[in-house]
């Protein structure tokens, strides 16, 4: 018996890297302006990049960055099986943003939401992997990221504003 992923073309790529690639590729820096320049953040993912933001140790103040990470996959809570041959799966994608100011943070959050809205898969439309072939993402639970701005000692600092967001990705695994 073979287990495969619906819609996937070519090799498997972790979903945090798929989302990172799409955010970076579709980013429009003119939508994020800090008053003097258009901004393009540093993008990284847990699995696909050697670039790493010193995210929780407070050493990267003033850096505009987006870090994408993912949780392990789990069966859809509805228990949806597709006959004997497949199962709907979910995976949480975490999108963390660090910005130089609250204004830039809000602009970056809006830009991420715009990109997620624009890349929504539907029908035969697929979300590309970093090699531009189709990923196994079938749909998103929501049409935008669920954002939270954590209250930490530095979350209101003029040098370091952060937001954390989650996006649930749906996909199907099948057996033959």
DAHUHU-V360887 format. One line per field, one symbol per residue. burial: b if it has 16 or more other ideal C-beta (glycine too) atoms within 10 Angstrom, else e. A space follows every 10 residues. Layout:
burial=???
//
This chain:
burial=eeeebebbee eebbbbbbbb bbbbeebeee ebeeeeeebe bbbbbeebbe eebebeeeeb eebbbbbbbb eeeeebeeee eeeeebbbbb bbbbbbbbbb beebbbbbbe bbbebbeebe beeeebbbbb eeebbbbbbb eeebbebebe eeeeeeeeeb bbbebebebb bbbeee
//
